[in-house]
């Protein structure tokens, strides 16, 4: 009996490490600074400013508040015209994903799913009802709740696939906001340069003022091109990369829930989900190195 104060058997103790408390995996993941993004921005800005200084220039030569106001204001205005406000708000919130990695590691998700599978195999699928309601991840909570409620497997797959498609489309639209900004800002910079040249034309009688005015006018172009290629376009690419990882993680969780409903052995579920772990490691391997075997995606394997 569970109430007797006896020493737990080795079998029970062995099962304990596989148990994942509700929300423990999400808390363990947390937010990790993306050193590649932070270091890349600093390196790009430092390289440009360093080159300027090496050429005998000064930082104040490109410190033009007027040019920055024209480029930032013009780019933001153009993006607002081309983007629905709800998508624009989402894009601003998603910008944090460029410098912080909030994606849950596959290992953590697998351990959490194995914990649920172990309990379901011992006490039945209904025993996960209380834990399912406490899961922080909305996707996993919905999938596991549907499973506990006795929803048909194909219906669970269809509903969660629709959920993934809608989430992916919304995230892609938010990433496109930065792509649009990266397309507009160089053009806005050229507009700023032309406006500066117009002012230069008013002082043609003073050659010194003309030279200085032309230099100042082209600062707007530097701001426009720099904003596009150092921040906006790279941010769009990083957000899309995050979206792909999040989608793969959702596929992992969906396959894990399906396997739990099918009553598979936790060891078999782990072997099945390990393909996602290998895939994540393959992406991180330098110089194009790949993991030893080409493991098929579990999503395809589950359907067969």
Order of alpha helices (4+ residues) and beta strands (2+ residues): alpha-alpha-beta-alpha-alpha-alpha-alpha-beta-alpha-alpha-alpha-alpha-alpha-alpha-alpha-alpha-alpha
